[in-house]
Each structure stands twice: as C-alpha cells, then as structure tokens.
C-alpha cells in the first residue's frame, strides 16, 4: 500500500485570551488538523498493519507542516498531541497505526523534542468527539501544559474511514497556577523533566 486515500482535511484554530482571569497580551493558540482517510482494513482482520502505518509517515509530515505554519513556526509550538477515531467497521488497532506515523512526523518537524506525544483513540461513528491530550514537547512532567484539544468532524469518520488528528499549542493552560515543573526549569535529558 503506497497511497493514503484522503476524503477531506479539516484545520481548526482556537485562540484563548483568558479563563475569567486577566486577559493575555497574546492568546494561547491551539490548532488541530484532522484527516478523514479510507480504512483499507474495514470489515476484515488484517494481521500485518505495518505497510499502512509506513504509508502514513509522509502524510503525517504534511499534516505536521500545516499545523506548524498555522501556529507561526516550530519555535512557537510548546505542546502537542495526537488522536484517531476509527469508523465502526474498523478496529482500535487501525487507529494505533497513527502512534508512530503521526507522532514521529510531529517530532521530526519540530526538531525532535524529547517528550512523548500524548495520544487518544476510539471507535465511533460520524460526528464522534475525541478529546486529545496535550503535553509539553520537551518534558512530560510540565504540569502547566497538560491540556486537551477537541477533534470532531461533522460527517466523519464513516464506517469504513479513520479520522487521524494532530494537535499543537503555543503554550500551556491559561492562568496555570498549580505548581509542578515549570517550563523554564526543564533539564531536557530524558523527555520527563
């Protein structure tokens, strides 16, 4: 399999100025790109999913580039996450093909940050809503950057499709004030602290 069959791509941008506290000088920007892709394994069991996962790598790179451009460049990105919604004729493992393909693509496009890319996946029908977890790109223990990005497409995924999503944000939660490792205290050795 060398071609990913895309039906549509949706790009969402959210700007948050405040959370009932002081208004920021610059908003937190959260962008999500979601692609509705034909599931080549819908309705059947396929023992080898690796060819599909490998074919998604270039696609993941393209979607990552779109997000980074929307947010003003790689240096603006502080948090990321990924997700998949598998249509009803698929299985959860079909969504897991995005773990490596989507996560690898985002990390490469951002200069190979150290932290793992948080992820969520589910099986659902048209209009299913998925909350994708976000985390700091360099250190998973940066509590202020634990957040979510909403993934939903009004007409997808259909039974034989998968919605693959990538999310990036320019910062952490607005008015975060619950302690933990601060972003400016990251040591950058292991992706955790």
Backbone as CSV, one residue per row, in Angstrom:
resi,resn,N_x,N_y,N_z,CA_x,CA_y,CA_z,C_x,C_y,C_z
1,UNK,0.844,-1.169,0.000,0.000,0.000,0.000,0.893,1.237,0.000
2,UNK,0.743,2.091,-0.986,1.598,3.265,-1.061,0.814,4.563,-1.090
3,UNK,-0.482,4.477,-1.190,-1.287,5.694,-1.287,-2.295,5.733,-0.159
4,UNK,-2.327,6.846,0.547,-3.319,7.069,1.578,-4.492,7.783,0.919
5,UNK,-5.675,7.193,0.993,-6.865,7.772,0.342,-7.551,8.739,1.291
6,UNK,-7.388,10.028,1.024,-7.928,11.084,1.868,-9.232,11.595,1.278
7,UNK,-10.272,11.658,2.108,-11.530,12.255,1.660,-11.581,13.741,1.966
8,UNK,-11.083,14.130,3.137,-11.089,15.544,3.485,-10.104,15.812,4.596
9,UNK,-9.682,17.059,4.694,-8.807,17.520,5.764,-9.448,18.758,6.377
10,UNK,-9.482,18.792,7.697,-10.071,19.917,8.430,-9.006,20.527,9.330
11,UNK,-8.867,21.851,9.292,-7.913,22.558,10.126,-8.678,23.507,11.042
12,UNK,-8.501,23.316,12.347,-9.178,24.153,13.346,-8.142,24.976,14.100
13,UNK,-8.478,26.221,14.388,-7.617,27.079,15.193,-8.462,27.722,16.287
14,UNK,-7.983,27.596,17.504,-8.651,28.191,18.660,-7.705,29.206,19.273
15,UNK,-8.206,30.390,19.599,-7.423,31.398,20.307,-8.101,31.677,21.632
16,UNK,-7.342,31.541,22.716,-7.890,31.748,24.054,-7.188,32.952,24.675
17,UNK,-7.961,33.965,25.055,-7.414,35.198,25.609,-7.415,35.200,27.133
18,UNK,-8.365,34.503,27.754,-8.411,34.441,29.214,-9.346,33.325,29.641
19,UNK,-9.243,32.960,30.900,-10.149,31.977,31.519,-10.791,32.634,32.737
20,UNK,-11.431,33.767,32.504,-12.076,34.584,33.538,-11.067,35.306,34.418
21,UNK,-9.798,35.215,34.082,-8.763,35.968,34.784,-8.293,37.084,33.881
22,UNK,-7.113,37.637,34.168,-6.588,38.733,33.350,-6.417,38.312,31.882
23,UNK,-6.710,39.229,30.994,-6.546,38.994,29.557,-5.062,38.959,29.215
24,UNK,-4.677,37.988,28.392,-3.292,37.859,27.955,-2.943,38.913,26.913
25,UNK,-1.672,39.233,26.810,-1.210,40.119,25.733,-1.276,39.413,24.387
26,UNK,-0.969,38.113,24.386,-1.056,37.271,23.199,-1.868,36.034,23.570
27,UNK,-2.776,35.591,22.712,-3.615,34.448,23.070,-2.866,33.124,23.005
28,UNK,-3.333,32.163,23.776,-2.922,30.776,23.583,-3.574,30.330,22.288
29,UNK,-2.788,29.735,21.406,-3.332,29.250,20.140,-3.207,27.728,20.113
30,UNK,-4.318,27.072,19.842,-4.368,25.614,19.751,-4.883,25.271,18.359
31,UNK,-4.108,24.494,17.622,-4.502,24.110,16.265,-4.603,22.592,16.168
32,UNK,-5.604,22.144,15.442,-5.820,20.715,15.216,-6.058,20.505,13.729
33,UNK,-5.348,19.543,13.172,-5.609,19.145,11.791,-6.128,17.705,11.839
34,UNK,-7.244,17.474,11.166,-7.874,16.152,11.154,-8.081,15.730,9.710
35,UNK,-7.634,14.529,9.403,-7.806,13.989,8.054,-8.728,12.778,8.108
36,UNK,-9.681,12.752,7.203,-10.572,11.601,7.074,-10.017,10.730,5.951
37,UNK,-9.607,9.511,6.336,-8.880,8.608,5.446,-9.646,7.296,5.311
38,UNK,-9.640,6.738,4.127,-10.256,5.420,3.914,-9.501,4.379,4.728
39,UNK,-10.230,3.543,5.440,-9.626,2.454,6.202,-9.490,1.242,5.275
40,UNK,-8.268,0.895,4.871,-8.105,-0.213,3.926,-8.440,-1.573,4.525
41,UNK,-8.616,-1.632,5.836,-8.885,-2.905,6.513,-10.298,-2.981,7.069
42,UNK,-11.142,-2.046,6.708,-12.510,-2.031,7.241,-13.225,-3.338,6.914
43,UNK,-13.879,-3.900,7.919,-14.696,-5.095,7.723,-13.946,-6.401,7.685
44,UNK,-12.626,-6.369,7.945,-11.873,-7.624,7.899,-10.672,-7.538,8.833
45,UNK,-10.149,-8.671,9.206,-8.952,-8.718,10.035,-7.729,-8.810,9.142
46,UNK,-6.773,-7.952,9.385,-5.509,-7.967,8.652,-4.382,-8.160,9.653
47,UNK,-3.611,-9.248,9.541,-2.554,-9.489,10.517,-1.375,-8.518,10.426
48,UNK,-1.110,-7.940,9.258,0.053,-7.074,9.087,-0.376,-5.640,8.782
49,UNK,-0.352,-4.787,9.792,-0.741,-3.388,9.631,0.451,-2.473,9.328
50,UNK,1.655,-3.017,9.356,2.844,-2.184,9.178,2.909,-1.453,7.834
51,UNK,2.495,-2.069,6.719,2.541,-1.310,5.458,1.675,-0.045,5.497
52,UNK,0.497,-0.126,6.108,-0.361,1.060,6.208,0.295,2.099,7.103
53,UNK,0.824,1.674,8.240,1.487,2.605,9.149,2.630,3.321,8.436
54,UNK,3.418,2.591,7.680,4.544,3.198,6.963,4.072,4.169,5.886
55,UNK,2.940,3.850,5.250,2.431,4.752,4.213,1.900,6.051,4.813
56,UNK,1.588,6.049,6.105,1.076,7.247,6.766,2.172,8.234,7.159
57,UNK,3.420,7.823,7.134,4.510,8.697,7.590,4.595,10.007,6.808
58,UNK,4.618,9.906,5.495,4.709,11.122,4.675,3.474,12.000,4.881
59,UNK,2.336,11.362,5.009,1.095,12.094,5.252,1.169,12.831,6.592
60,UNK,1.697,12.157,7.610,1.878,12.792,8.910,2.799,13.999,8.826
61,UNK,3.819,13.907,8.000,4.733,15.034,7.809,4.019,16.225,7.180
62,UNK,3.173,15.961,6.199,2.411,17.030,5.551,1.469,17.708,6.542
63,UNK,0.759,16.913,7.338,-0.165,17.493,8.313,0.582,18.277,9.384
64,UNK,1.742,17.779,9.803,2.556,18.490,10.796,2.978,19.855,10.268
65,UNK,3.402,19.896,9.020,3.828,21.160,8.411,2.681,22.160,8.373
66,UNK,1.482,21.688,8.095,0.316,22.589,8.078,0.082,23.206,9.457
67,UNK,0.172,22.375,10.497,-0.051,22.882,11.854,1.017,23.898,12.256
68,UNK,2.256,23.559,11.987,3.354,24.446,12.357,3.218,25.786,11.654
69,UNK,2.871,25.784,10.394,2.662,27.035,9.652,1.515,27.834,10.260
70,UNK,0.444,27.158,10.625,-0.728,27.837,11.214,-0.377,28.527,12.527
71,UNK,0.559,27.937,13.277,0.921,28.487,14.583,2.112,29.442,14.531
72,UNK,2.651,29.684,13.345,3.712,30.670,13.222,5.126,30.122,13.277
73,UNK,5.300,28.833,13.046,6.632,28.237,13.006,6.891,27.322,14.185
74,UNK,7.896,26.472,14.029,8.208,25.456,15.037,8.565,26.057,16.388
75,UNK,9.207,27.211,16.386,9.604,27.807,17.662,8.415,28.290,18.482
76,UNK,7.259,28.433,17.868,6.060,28.856,18.597,5.370,27.698,19.317
77,UNK,5.673,26.468,18.948,4.965,25.296,19.473,5.571,24.845,20.793
78,UNK,4.735,24.730,21.813,5.165,24.271,23.135,4.506,22.965,23.568
79,UNK,3.387,22.605,22.961,2.662,21.398,23.376,2.130,20.677,22.154
80,UNK,1.944,19.343,22.314,1.413,18.571,21.193,0.678,17.333,21.680
81,UNK,-0.084,16.743,20.739,-0.822,15.509,20.994,-1.337,14.958,19.678
82,UNK,-1.863,13.750,19.726,-2.395,13.118,18.508,-3.573,12.240,18.877
83,UNK,-4.404,11.927,17.882,-5.548,11.070,18.148,-6.096,10.447,16.882
84,UNK,-6.951,9.446,17.085,-7.595,8.767,15.962,-8.984,8.315,16.368
85,UNK,-9.915,8.466,15.442,-11.275,7.936,15.599,-11.475,6.952,14.457
86,UNK,-11.670,5.689,14.800,-11.843,4.643,13.802,-13.336,4.417,13.579
87,UNK,-13.745,4.415,12.316,-15.136,4.127,11.987,-15.532,2.721,12.416
88,UNK,-16.825,2.476,12.501,-17.372,1.267,13.114,-16.971,-0.043,12.454
89,UNK,-16.553,-0.025,11.193,-16.129,-1.261,10.538,-14.642,-1.545,10.724
90,UNK,-13.986,-0.735,11.541,-12.572,-0.939,11.820,-12.367,-1.408,13.239
91,UNK,-11.101,-1.485,13.624,-10.759,-1.886,14.986,-9.800,-0.870,15.576
92,UNK,-9.700,-0.843,16.890,-8.873,0.131,17.581,-7.419,0.099,17.098
93,UNK,-6.931,-1.072,16.763,-5.548,-1.202,16.301,-5.310,-0.437,14.999
94,UNK,-6.347,-0.239,14.198,-6.198,0.558,12.982,-5.870,2.007,13.350
95,UNK,-6.467,2.510,14.414,-6.143,3.855,14.895,-4.744,3.933,15.470
96,UNK,-4.265,2.826,16.032,-2.924,2.798,16.618,-1.832,2.924,15.566
97,UNK,-2.151,2.739,14.298,-1.146,2.949,13.250,-0.655,4.397,13.250
98,UNK,-1.429,5.285,13.850,-1.093,6.708,13.893,-0.067,7.030,14.979
99,UNK,0.086,6.141,15.964,1.037,6.409,17.048,2.415,6.724,16.486
100,UNK,2.938,5.827,15.730,4.279,6.018,15.185,4.271,7.017,14.033
101,UNK,3.337,6.878,13.134,3.327,7.732,11.936,3.064,9.200,12.274
102,UNK,2.060,9.470,13.075,1.740,10.853,13.434,2.712,11.434,14.436
103,UNK,3.040,10.656,15.468,3.959,11.143,16.491,5.354,11.388,15.948
104,UNK,5.854,10.446,15.191,7.182,10.585,14.583,7.230,11.818,13.688
105,UNK,6.195,12.000,12.886,6.167,13.128,11.951,6.191,14.462,12.695
106,UNK,5.385,14.576,13.750,5.372,15.828,14.515,6.721,16.085,15.172
107,UNK,7.272,15.072,15.794,8.549,15.248,16.487,9.650,15.648,15.497
108,UNK,9.689,15.002,14.345,10.705,15.359,13.350,10.521,16.804,12.870
109,UNK,9.294,17.198,12.600,9.021,18.551,12.102,9.359,19.622,13.139
110,UNK,9.341,19.254,14.410,9.625,20.202,15.486,11.076,20.131,15.970
111,UNK,11.941,19.425,15.261,13.338,19.351,15.640,13.646,18.269,16.661
112,UNK,12.803,17.249,16.709,12.981,16.089,17.596,12.979,16.431,19.083
113,UNK,11.900,17.045,19.571,11.792,17.275,21.010,11.774,15.942,21.758
114,UNK,12.027,15.990,23.059,12.263,14.775,23.828,11.019,14.095,24.388
115,UNK,9.976,14.829,24.647,8.811,14.249,25.323,7.974,13.386,24.378
116,UNK,7.382,12.350,24.948,6.461,11.523,24.170,5.269,12.374,23.736
117,UNK,4.619,11.931,22.669,3.439,12.638,22.176,2.208,11.973,22.795
118,UNK,1.462,12.691,23.658,0.258,12.096,24.241,-0.738,11.711,23.150
119,UNK,-1.570,10.715,23.459,-2.449,10.187,22.423,-3.774,9.695,22.989
120,UNK,-4.787,9.708,22.130,-6.090,9.112,22.436,-6.642,8.509,21.163
121,UNK,-7.399,7.436,21.316,-8.059,6.835,20.150,-9.329,6.156,20.619
122,UNK,-10.256,6.040,19.680,-11.527,5.405,19.995,-12.156,4.879,18.714
123,UNK,-13.241,4.148,18.878,-14.072,3.723,17.749,-15.366,4.509,17.851
124,UNK,-15.827,5.045,16.727,-17.040,5.834,16.775,-17.585,6.109,15.401
125,UNK,-18.747,6.680,15.392,-19.419,6.995,14.140,-19.258,8.447,13.748
126,UNK,-20.011,8.845,12.761,-19.992,10.206,12.237,-20.222,11.198,13.375
127,UNK,-19.359,12.200,13.446,-19.508,13.251,14.441,-18.965,12.919,15.819
128,UNK,-18.333,11.768,15.979,-17.758,11.428,17.281,-16.780,12.512,17.709
129,UNK,-16.824,12.834,18.988,-15.941,13.857,19.564,-14.854,13.159,20.377
130,UNK,-13.613,13.533,20.131,-12.484,12.968,20.857,-11.678,14.107,21.457
131,UNK,-11.374,14.008,22.734,-10.518,14.993,23.380,-9.093,14.439,23.383
132,UNK,-8.217,15.097,22.643,-6.829,14.670,22.514,-6.003,15.339,23.615
133,UNK,-5.253,14.542,24.389,-4.419,15.145,25.426,-3.232,15.883,24.826
134,UNK,-2.865,16.977,25.475,-1.692,17.748,25.080,-0.664,17.684,26.203
135,UNK,0.594,17.727,25.834,1.683,17.782,26.796,2.830,18.587,26.225
136,UNK,3.697,19.086,27.110,4.852,19.877,26.692,5.743,19.045,25.771
137,UNK,6.321,19.678,24.768,7.108,18.941,23.775,8.464,18.469,24.291
138,UNK,8.985,19.077,25.343,10.314,18.715,25.827,10.319,17.907,27.116
139,UNK,9.277,18.024,27.931,9.275,17.341,29.223,7.847,17.012,29.638
140,UNK,7.576,15.741,29.786,6.221,15.289,30.101,5.727,15.735,31.476
141,UNK,6.622,16.079,32.384,6.207,16.468,33.734,5.849,17.941,33.881
142,UNK,5.830,18.684,32.800,5.448,20.099,32.872,3.928,20.165,32.974
143,UNK,3.458,20.241,34.211,2.031,20.139,34.517,1.197,21.249,33.872
144,UNK,1.767,22.437,33.734,1.016,23.567,33.174,0.578,23.332,31.739
145,UNK,1.239,22.407,31.044,0.943,22.167,29.636,0.034,20.954,29.405
146,UNK,-0.440,20.332,30.502,-1.448,19.283,30.351,-2.736,19.966,29.919
147,UNK,-3.220,19.615,28.772,-4.440,20.220,28.260,-5.121,19.260,27.309
148,UNK,-6.088,19.766,26.572,-6.794,18.960,25.582,-7.094,19.796,24.347
149,UNK,-7.272,19.098,23.260,-7.710,19.708,22.011,-8.842,18.840,21.466
150,UNK,-9.907,19.470,21.046,-11.072,18.737,20.555,-10.921,18.352,19.097
151,UNK,-11.261,17.084,18.813,-11.286,16.580,17.442,-12.713,16.142,17.142
152,UNK,-13.295,16.707,16.117,-14.609,16.271,15.642,-14.790,16.716,14.193
153,UNK,-15.427,15.874,13.422,-15.744,16.186,12.024,-17.202,15.817,11.822
154,UNK,-17.985,16.741,11.344,-19.435,16.541,11.311,-19.866,15.351,10.463
155,UNK,-19.113,15.021,9.423,-19.532,13.929,8.530,-18.517,12.788,8.490
156,UNK,-17.804,12.604,9.554,-16.823,11.542,9.576,-16.420,11.190,11.005
157,UNK,-15.790,10.061,11.183,-15.498,9.102,10.129,-16.704,8.239,9.812
158,UNK,-16.850,7.910,8.553,-17.878,6.953,8.155,-17.394,5.559,8.528
159,UNK,-18.250,4.572,8.358,-17.956,3.215,8.845,-16.614,2.679,8.357
160,UNK,-16.230,3.038,7.129,-15.003,2.497,6.526,-13.878,3.527,6.483
161,UNK,-13.884,4.466,7.432,-12.877,5.522,7.456,-12.206,5.611,8.830
162,UNK,-11.138,6.374,8.857,-10.445,6.712,10.096,-10.199,8.216,10.083
163,UNK,-10.441,8.862,11.204,-10.069,10.266,11.379,-8.738,10.292,12.120
164,UNK,-7.695,10.758,11.454,-6.380,10.903,12.067,-6.175,12.376,12.394
165,UNK,-5.772,12.681,13.631,-5.625,14.074,14.051,-4.279,14.335,14.712
166,UNK,-3.765,15.527,14.472,-2.590,16.047,15.156,-2.970,17.377,15.782
167,UNK,-2.433,17.654,16.963,-2.738,18.898,17.662,-1.457,19.523,18.189
168,UNK,-1.397,20.836,18.144,-0.262,21.588,18.686,-0.794,22.852,19.346
169,UNK,-0.050,23.345,20.337,-0.433,24.567,21.038,0.793,25.422,21.295
170,UNK,0.575,26.723,21.416,1.665,27.669,21.633,2.011,27.848,23.103
171,UNK,1.321,27.162,23.982,1.610,27.284,25.409,0.791,26.306,26.210
172,UNK,0.820,26.509,27.510,0.054,25.670,28.419,-1.299,26.278,28.722
173,UNK,-1.941,25.760,29.764,-3.248,26.270,30.148,-3.159,27.743,30.537
174,UNK,-4.197,28.469,30.219,-4.271,29.876,30.594,-4.347,29.968,32.116
175,UNK,-3.537,30.823,32.703,-3.519,31.059,34.151,-3.175,29.813,34.956
176,UNK,-2.347,28.910,34.415,-1.923,27.720,35.156,-1.207,28.174,36.430
177,UNK,-1.604,27.601,37.558,-1.029,28.034,38.838,-1.082,26.938,39.898
178,UNK,-0.860,25.700,39.451,-0.935,24.569,40.368,0.409,23.887,40.593
179,UNK,1.493,24.598,40.347,2.818,24.077,40.662,3.317,23.049,39.673
180,UNK,4.257,22.245,40.146,4.895,21.253,39.282,6.099,21.844,38.577
181,UNK,6.698,21.065,37.710,7.864,21.512,36.962,7.481,22.652,36.026
182,UNK,8.163,23.764,36.149,7.908,24.912,35.271,8.637,24.710,33.941
183,UNK,8.064,25.232,32.883,8.666,25.074,31.553,10.082,25.640,31.508
184,UNK,10.328,26.714,32.228,11.673,27.303,32.194,12.679,26.555,33.077
185,UNK,12.223,25.482,33.755,13.112,24.672,34.592,13.393,23.291,33.981
186,UNK,12.988,23.087,32.728,13.221,21.804,32.061,14.718,21.558,31.936
187,UNK,15.157,20.355,32.317,16.563,19.976,32.194,16.854,19.386,30.814
188,UNK,15.851,18.771,30.184,15.986,18.302,28.813,16.886,17.109,28.608
189,UNK,16.864,16.161,29.557,17.715,14.986,29.403,16.976,13.733,28.977
190,UNK,15.745,13.587,29.447,15.059,12.301,29.246,13.627,12.407,28.741
191,UNK,13.153,13.603,28.436,11.780,13.772,27.985,10.772,13.803,29.110
192,UNK,11.233,13.635,30.345,10.347,13.667,31.504,10.469,14.966,32.272
193,UNK,11.705,15.403,32.545,11.930,16.593,33.376,12.789,17.632,32.667
